[in-house]
Amino acid sequence: MQWIAFVFIAAILLIRGIWPESFHFDKFSIGLLFLLAIPLLASYLKKAKWFGAEFVFKDEIKKLDIIVQKSEQQAKEAEEKGAASISMFETFSTKNALPLLDSDPSLSLAALRIEIEKVLSNTVSKLFNINKDKKVGNKFYISKLLKNGIISHEQGGALQTIVNICNKAIHGAQVSKDEARDIILLTERLNKSFSVGYSINFDSNKDYAQQGLFCEWEHCVEHFPPEEEKTELSCPVFGHDYNGPHNSDTMLRYR
């Protein structure tokens, strides 16, 4: 019916052009034609928007891959210099994002962004005194960690790129299943750039034994300098002051 209406109006316009005395074309007719054309053109306009978004995503994914490669190389070089090898611990968990890939890629990336923000927010709030009443976001957290040398320039760039892509997907840019999967897989690769002791996820690790670690805090313990005098909270191996296996209901003790 939309096509019939459109053809009918177009025919009237054609008649108006050939026999202007037979039909008077005014602003109302133009408005009517425009309204009739919207449903017909909407799908094509939407496809054009999607194509543009996909092109941007693919371009950003390529850039992200390069940044992650640099982070991986840095981790490998650190390991060769004696740093603890990378464990199976995930700094940014992808367990909530992966199951959503088939049903809704955009929602999958939304879940990934939530996980990243949760980790970054917790890290910054534990390491620094910040105004809790001030509304801040991932950009602030990443900048804070970069400025204080908690994460490398490459790790910060990768995180910011991942967050930006997730934001675009959340706000309507069309993202394919393959693109969303690429982002999640790159996040998993980025996880491996955090050596043991230097993860910025300060949650206790209940699976430490299966991952070959000493305790539930070993993945992030190096962010907390050893105390000059050991206390009952000091780790007997690393010397860092934290709430370890004897008090698993609490987080690290920050000073």
MOLIN-V914548 format. One record per residue. N is the residue number from 1. RES is the residue in three letters. PSI is psi as a letter, one per 30 degrees, with the letter a starting at -180 (* if undefined). OMEGA is omega as a letter, one per 40 degrees, with the letter a starting at -180 (NA if undefined). BURIAL is b if it has 24 or more other ideal C-beta (glycine too) atoms within 12 Angstrom, else e. Layout:
# MOLIN-V914548
n=(N,N)
res=(RES,RES)
psi=(PSI,PSI)
omega=(OMEGA,OMEGA)
burial=(BURIAL,BURIAL)
This chain:
# MOLIN-V914548
n=(1,2,3,4,5,6,7,8,9,10,11,12,13,14,15,16,17,18,19,20,21,22,23,24,25,26,27,28,29,30,31,32,33,34,35,36,37,38,39,40,41,42,43,44,45,46,47,48,49,50,51,52,53,54,55,56,57,58,59,60,61,62,63,64,65,66,67,68,69,70,71,72,73,74,75,76,77,78,79,80,81,82,83,84,85,86,87,88,89,90,91,92,93,94,95,96,97,98,99,100,101,102,103,104,105,106,107,108,109,110,111,112,113,114,115,116,117,118,119,120,121,122,123,124,125,126,127,128,129,130,131,132,133,134,135,136,137,138,139,140,141,142,143,144,145,146,147,148,149,150,151,152,153,154,155,156,157,158,159,160,161,162,163,164,165,166,167,168,169,170,171,172,173,174,175,176,177,178,179,180,181,182,183,184,185,186,187,188,189,190,191,192,193,194,195,196,197,198,199,200,201,202,203,204,205,206,207,208,209,210,211,212,213,214,215,216,217,218,219,220,221,222,223,224,225,226,227,228,229,230,231,232,233,234,235,236,237,238,239,240,241,242,243,244,245,246,247,248,249,250,251,252,253,254,255)
res=(MET,GLN,TRP,ILE,ALA,PHE,VAL,PHE,ILE,ALA,ALA,ILE,LEU,LEU,ILE,ARG,GLY,ILE,TRP,PRO,GLU,SER,PHE,HIS,PHE,ASP,LYS,PHE,SER,ILE,GLY,LEU,LEU,PHE,LEU,LEU,ALA,ILE,PRO,LEU,LEU,ALA,SER,TYR,LEU,LYS,LYS,ALA,LYS,TRP,PHE,GLY,ALA,GLU,PHE,VAL,PHE,LYS,ASP,GLU,ILE,LYS,LYS,LEU,ASP,ILE,ILE,VAL,GLN,LYS,SER,GLU,GLN,GLN,ALA,LYS,GLU,ALA,GLU,GLU,LYS,GLY,ALA,ALA,SER,ILE,SER,MET,PHE,GLU,THR,PHE,SER,THR,LYS,ASN,ALA,LEU,PRO,LEU,LEU,ASP,SER,ASP,PRO,SER,LEU,SER,LEU,ALA,ALA,LEU,ARG,ILE,GLU,ILE,GLU,LYS,VAL,LEU,SER,ASN,THR,VAL,SER,LYS,LEU,PHE,ASN,ILE,ASN,LYS,ASP,LYS,LYS,VAL,GLY,ASN,LYS,PHE,TYR,ILE,SER,LYS,LEU,LEU,LYS,ASN,GLY,ILE,ILE,SER,HIS,GLU,GLN,GLY,GLY,ALA,LEU,GLN,THR,ILE,VAL,ASN,ILE,CYS,ASN,LYS,ALA,ILE,HIS,GLY,ALA,GLN,VAL,SER,LYS,ASP,GLU,ALA,ARG,ASP,ILE,ILE,LEU,LEU,THR,GLU,ARG,LEU,ASN,LYS,SER,PHE,SER,VAL,GLY,TYR,SER,ILE,ASN,PHE,ASP,SER,ASN,LYS,ASP,TYR,ALA,GLN,GLN,GLY,LEU,PHE,CYS,GLU,TRP,GLU,HIS,CYS,VAL,GLU,HIS,PHE,PRO,PRO,GLU,GLU,GLU,LYS,THR,GLU,LEU,SER,CYS,PRO,VAL,PHE,GLY,HIS,ASP,TYR,ASN,GLY,PRO,HIS,ASN,SER,ASP,THR,MET,LEU,ARG,TYR,ARG)
psi=(e,e,e,e,e,e,e,e,e,e,e,e,e,e,e,e,e,e,i,f,f,f,k,j,k,a,e,e,e,e,e,e,e,e,e,f,f,e,e,e,f,e,e,e,e,e,e,e,e,e,e,e,e,e,e,e,e,e,e,e,e,e,e,e,e,e,e,e,e,e,e,e,e,e,e,e,e,e,e,f,g,f,l,k,l,k,a,f,k,j,e,j,k,g,f,f,e,e,f,f,e,e,e,j,e,e,e,e,f,e,e,e,e,e,e,e,e,e,e,e,e,e,e,e,f,e,f,l,j,l,j,f,f,k,j,l,a,e,e,e,e,e,e,e,e,e,e,g,g,e,l,l,e,e,e,e,e,e,e,e,e,e,e,e,e,e,e,e,e,e,g,f,k,k,k,l,e,e,e,e,e,e,e,e,e,e,e,e,e,e,e,f,f,j,l,k,f,g,k,g,j,g,k,k,j,f,g,e,e,f,g,g,l,e,l,f,g,e,f,g,f,f,f,j,k,k,k,e,k,k,a,f,f,k,k,f,e,f,f,k,j,l,j,b,f,f,i,f,f,l,a,l,j,k,*)
omega=(i,i,i,i,a,i,i,i,i,i,i,i,i,i,i,a,a,i,a,a,a,a,i,a,a,a,i,i,i,i,i,i,i,i,i,a,a,a,a,a,a,a,i,i,i,i,i,i,a,a,i,a,a,i,i,a,a,i,a,i,i,i,i,i,i,a,a,i,i,i,i,i,i,i,i,i,i,i,i,i,i,i,a,a,a,a,i,a,i,i,i,a,i,a,i,a,a,a,a,a,a,a,a,a,i,i,i,i,i,i,i,i,i,i,a,a,i,a,a,a,a,a,a,a,a,a,a,i,i,i,a,i,a,a,i,a,a,a,i,a,a,i,a,a,i,a,a,i,i,i,i,i,a,i,i,i,i,a,a,i,i,a,a,i,i,i,i,i,a,a,i,i,a,i,a,i,a,i,i,i,i,a,a,i,i,i,i,i,i,i,a,i,i,a,i,a,a,i,i,i,a,i,i,a,a,a,a,a,i,a,i,a,a,a,a,a,a,a,a,a,a,i,a,a,i,i,i,i,a,i,i,i,a,i,a,a,a,i,a,a,a,i,a,a,a,i,a,a,a,i,i,i,a,i,NA)
burial=(e,e,e,e,e,e,e,e,b,e,e,b,b,e,e,e,e,e,e,e,e,e,e,e,e,e,e,e,e,e,e,e,b,e,e,b,e,e,e,e,e,e,e,e,e,e,e,e,e,e,e,e,b,b,e,e,b,e,e,b,b,e,e,b,b,e,b,b,e,b,b,b,e,b,b,e,e,b,e,e,e,e,e,b,e,b,b,e,b,b,b,b,b,b,e,e,b,b,e,b,b,e,e,e,b,b,b,b,b,b,b,b,b,b,b,b,b,b,b,b,b,b,b,b,b,b,b,e,e,e,e,e,e,e,e,e,e,b,e,e,b,b,b,b,b,b,e,e,e,b,b,b,e,b,b,b,b,b,b,b,b,b,b,b,b,b,b,b,b,b,e,e,b,b,b,b,b,e,b,b,b,b,b,b,b,b,b,b,b,b,b,b,b,b,b,b,b,b,b,b,b,b,b,b,b,e,e,b,e,e,e,e,b,e,b,b,b,b,b,b,b,b,b,b,e,e,e,e,e,e,e,e,b,b,b,e,e,b,e,b,b,b,b,b,e,e,e,e,e,e,b,b,e,b,e)
